Structures are given as C-alpha cells and as structure tokens.
Amino acid sequence: MIFNRYEWRLVLRIIIMFFTLAAMSWLVVNAYYLYTVVLIPIVIYEVIELIRFHQKAQDEVEQFVESIHYRDFSRHFDERRAPNELKPLRKGFNEINSTFKLISRERETQYYYLQKILELVDTGILSYEEETGEVAWINESFKKLLGIPYLKTISSLQKREEKLYNEVIELKSGDSKVVSFTRDRQIFKVLVSSSILRSDDKLYKLLAFQNVSEALDETESKAWSKLLNVMTHEIMNSVAPISSLADTLKNRLQNIDKTGLPFFDDLEDLELGIDTIKRRSEGLLKFTESYRNLNKITKLDLEKVLVCDLFENLNTLMQPTLEKKYIELDIIIRDLSLAIEIDLNLIEQVLINLLINAIEAVKDQDEPQITLSAELQPNNKTVIKIADNGIGMPPEIIEKIFIPFFSTRKTGSGIGLSLCKQIMLLHKGNIQVQSVEGKGSVFILSFS
C-alpha cells in the first residue's frame, strides 16, 4: 500500500508533464510562440523535479539496501523531516526494519534455547563444514567426553584420536557405529551418529557422540552372568556323577587289593562304572563342542526357495514321528508362489528344531496339534509361524530360551534355539516367541 502511494505520486508527476508538453506542442502548432516560451521554463522545472524526486527515492532505497546488507535493522528513517513525497517510502522502510528485527529476535531466542538444550544433554554434539573441515560448533558434553577444550578443524581430531577421526570421516549420513578410543589409559565406547544439513549453501556434517561404555559393560556383564550360570549348571550335572562314581570305583579297587583276586561281580561293576564314566565324559565333550558350534556358522549359501516346497519336505521328513505320536500337523499357505532367499540347509535345521520342540510340548495333550503357516506381510516381510497347543511357557522362561545352554528339558543341551537365533540373524531376519502357559506357543520367523 505504501509503495502504491509512491507510485501514484510518480504517475501524477508524469501526467502533469505530459499535459504541459501537449499544451506547449499545441501552442507551437498554432504559432503562439510567446506562450510557448513561457511554458519552456515550466517544462524544464518539471523535468528537474522528476529527476530530483527519482534521485531522492533512489538514495533512500540505496541506504535501505545497505542497512539490509549489513543487517543493521536498528536504523531508523526519519519520517517527520522527510519530504512529503518520501514519507510513505520511509514509513515502509521502517516497517520492514521492524519486521526484520522481530524475526531476528525470534531467531536469536530460538538459537539461545537450542544452545542451552544442547549444552544440557549428555550427548556430545559436533558440526563441521564438509568442504573445509572447519568446526562450526561443539558442546560441553563433547569436550568432556573427549577431553578436548577446543577444536578448530575436524582434522585436529586426528592428532588426538586418530582411530575415532577415521571412523567419523568414513561414517555416512544416517548411519551409526560404536567406536572405541582410549583416554587416560581407559577405554571408552561411544555410539557415533551422523547426519548432513545444508545452511547458507554450505554442507555441514552433524555428529552425535553418546557414551555407551557403561550400558554395554552392564549388558555384557549380565549376558556373561547368565551364560556362566547355565554353563556351571550343565557342567556340574555331568562332573558331579563322574566324580562320585570315580570315588566308588576307587574304593572297590582298594577292597580288591586287600582281599586278593576280584570276583566276577566286581569286574562287572568296574566295567559298568568305567562305561558310565566314558559315556558321561563323552556327553560333556559333546556339550563343549556344541558351544564351539555357536561360532562356526559365518557364511550362507543363499538360494531362492518356494515356501510350499520347504513345507512339503518338512512334512515328509517329520511325518513318521508325528504319526507315531498321533500328532496332527496343519500346513497353511495361501500363496503357492511365495518364495524366500535362504540357506536351505540351515533354515531346514531351524524348522526341524522348532518342530521337535513343538512335538515335545504337545505330546501329553488330549488333541495334540501343530500348525505350520507362511504369509507375506504388507511391509514385504515373509513370516513363517510354528504354532502348537502345548503346555506353553511362563514369562520367566520366555526371557531365557534363546540364551546358549539354557534348557527346560533334562536331556536338552540348550543349544538348539541359540543356533536358530544365530541362523536367523545371519539371514538378516528375526525369531520371536509368543506363549501362554497352558495354552501353547507360537514361534515367528521373519525374513526381509
């Protein structure tokens, strides 16, 4: 509106000049030269005034542009002392400056709050320009975590923590990685997350450093504690009878030494005892070999397999056992063209293991039933389910079933489900269990 008023003033001057020139032209055509001479100074005056008006406006605009260029929004254009034709222009400039000051104040307030928030969080924050490596900002948590009071460029980090620097440079936007570094002879583990942002036509890399040493140590400690408890239990179950039997056999041999020649029954007992020790020792060796097997599977032989063919092979393999125990196996698959890329031998091992567990769970039920199903979910993940109507599991058991060597069966090694989980992880998949005590269990295999 203000600039429209300025334009109207300019248009009005041009119209007056136009009519003046038209009148002078008419006088010249009709040979009224005396009147023409009188109008010439008026035309010259109007031209000079138009130029002066335009020049004043241009000077005002240049001053305004200069203040904007240097972000000097505090500058005030005096409206009262301005010529009438420039008052609307100056008023407009002052209103624009007021708006810019308000926006600037809001941005400063937001930036101040953001800084305070970033200073209060425990996560270290660092941002630097990708092209030059110049550090734009670091917070106090980063300085404390790495013991660095100041960092001018990201390359300066290389002199202090070369390994951390290399990991940070190679980390792509959106990725996260746990990195270890040593400070004051103490090992720290940090979760480094990276993202890219653009500001003022420059690319900045934003890095977040979260100290996860305590969390990882605590998790690792709990895992080892559970593992050692299960291993101790299993090993003691094998070692205690061997030790007891060895003491008994030793006493028998001592009695034989005292009495002379051994009786036939004594020889039989010795042979039986030695066989038992041998069998239990072999069992203990098998147990330790199972532990080694947990780390043997490292590479997959992938191939595309139809799920219906996979289920058919399993049904053929398990049918004699199912018929012998009067267990019904239902197979549900709606899409016969459904396929998954897997290592066939390993996934068959997983499914056989889960079916055997399901058979154990339902063997004492009145109407034992196992359901094997597969479907493609909306997120394009293929899900295979092994459901049973068996005895189910309480929550405290569900939490432990994937821990190596944990087993609820006396004859179980506790390796099967651990191997199943490792095989699924190698396939970039997942295995989960849902169970209600007394109603049954469902094992869910998810393939990406």
Long-range contacts (C-beta under 8 A, 24 or more apart in sequence): 2-88, 2-89, 2-91, 2-92, 2-95, 3-88, 3-89, 3-92, 5-88, 6-57, 6-85, 6-88, 6-89, 9-53, 9-85, 10-53, 10-54, 13-46, 13-49, 13-50, 13-53, 14-50, 16-46, 17-43, 17-46, 17-47, 17-50, 20-46, 53-85, 56-83, 56-85, 56-86, 57-85, 57-86, 57-89, 60-86, 60-89, 60-90, 60-93, 61-89, 64-93, 64-96, 67-97, 68-100, 71-104, 73-97, 73-100, 73-101, 73-104, 74-101, 122-210, 122-211, 123-208, 123-209, 123-210, 124-190, 124-208, 124-209, 124-210, 124-211, 125-206, 125-207, 125-208, 125-209, 126-151, 126-154, 126-206, 126-207, 126-209, 127-197, 127-204, 127-205, 127-206, 127-207, 128-153, 128-154, 128-204, 128-205, 129-202, 129-203, 129-204, 129-205, 130-196, 130-203, 130-204, 130-205, 131-202, 131-203, 136-204, 141-209, 142-209, 145-188, 145-190, 145-209, 145-211, 146-181, 146-183, 146-209, 147-183, 147-184, 164-190, 164-192, 167-192, 168-192, 168-194, 168-207, 171-207, 173-205, 178-212, 178-216, 187-213, 188-213, 189-213, 189-216, 226-400, 226-403, 226-406, 227-403, 227-404, 227-405, 230-403, 230-404, 230-405, 230-406, 230-414, 231-291, 231-405, 234-287, 234-405, 234-413, 234-414, 235-284, 235-287, 238-280, 238-283, 238-284, 238-287, 239-284, 241-276, 241-280, 242-277, 242-280, 242-281, 242-284, 245-273, 245-276, 245-277, 246-277, 248-273, 249-273, 249-274, 249-277, 286-413, 287-405, 287-413, 290-405, 290-413, 290-415, 291-404, 291-405, 291-415, 293-415, 293-419, 294-404, 294-415, 294-418, 294-419, 294-422, 297-346, 297-419, 297-422, 297-423, 297-426, 298-426, 300-342, 300-343, 300-346, 300-426, 300-427, 301-343, 301-344, 301-345, 302-341, 302-342, 302-343, 303-341, 303-342, 303-343, 303-344, 304-339, 304-340, 304-341, 305-339, 305-340, 305-341, 305-342, 305-344, 305-347, 306-336, 306-337, 306-338, 306-339, 307-333, 307-338, 307-339, 307-340, 307-374, 307-382, 307-384, 308-333, 308-336, 308-338, 310-344, 310-347, 310-348, 310-351, 311-372, 311-374, 313-348, 314-348, 314-351, 314-352, 314-355, 314-372, 315-372, 317-352, 318-352, 318-355, 321-359, 322-359, 322-370, 325-359, 325-363, 325-368, 326-368, 327-359, 327-362, 327-363, 327-368, 327-369, 327-370, 328-367, 328-368, 328-369, 328-370, 329-369, 329-370, 329-371, 329-372, 330-369, 330-370, 330-371, 330-372, 331-371, 331-372, 331-373, 332-371, 332-372, 332-373, 332-374, 333-373, 333-374, 333-375, 334-375, 335-375, 335-376, 338-374, 338-375, 338-376, 338-382, 340-382, 340-447, 341-447, 342-427, 342-447, 343-423, 343-426, 343-427, 346-423, 346-426, 346-427, 347-423, 347-427, 349-419, 349-423, 350-419, 350-420, 350-423, 350-424, 350-431, 350-445, 351-384, 351-386, 353-416, 353-417, 353-419, 353-420, 354-386, 354-420, 354-443, 355-386, 356-416, 357-416, 357-417, 357-443, 358-386, 358-387, 358-388, 358-390, 358-441, 358-443, 360-390, 360-409, 361-388, 361-390, 361-391, 361-392, 361-440, 361-441, 362-388, 362-389, 362-390, 362-440, 364-391, 365-389, 365-390, 365-391, 380-448, 381-446, 381-447, 381-448, 382-446, 382-447, 383-444, 383-445, 383-446, 383-447, 384-444, 384-445, 384-447, 385-442, 385-443, 385-444, 385-445, 386-442, 386-443, 386-445, 387-440, 387-441, 387-442, 387-443, 388-440, 388-441, 388-442, 389-439, 389-440, 390-440, 390-441, 391-437, 391-438, 391-440, 392-435, 392-436, 392-437, 392-438, 392-439, 392-440, 392-441, 393-433, 393-435, 393-437, 393-441, 394-437, 398-433, 398-435, 401-433, 402-431
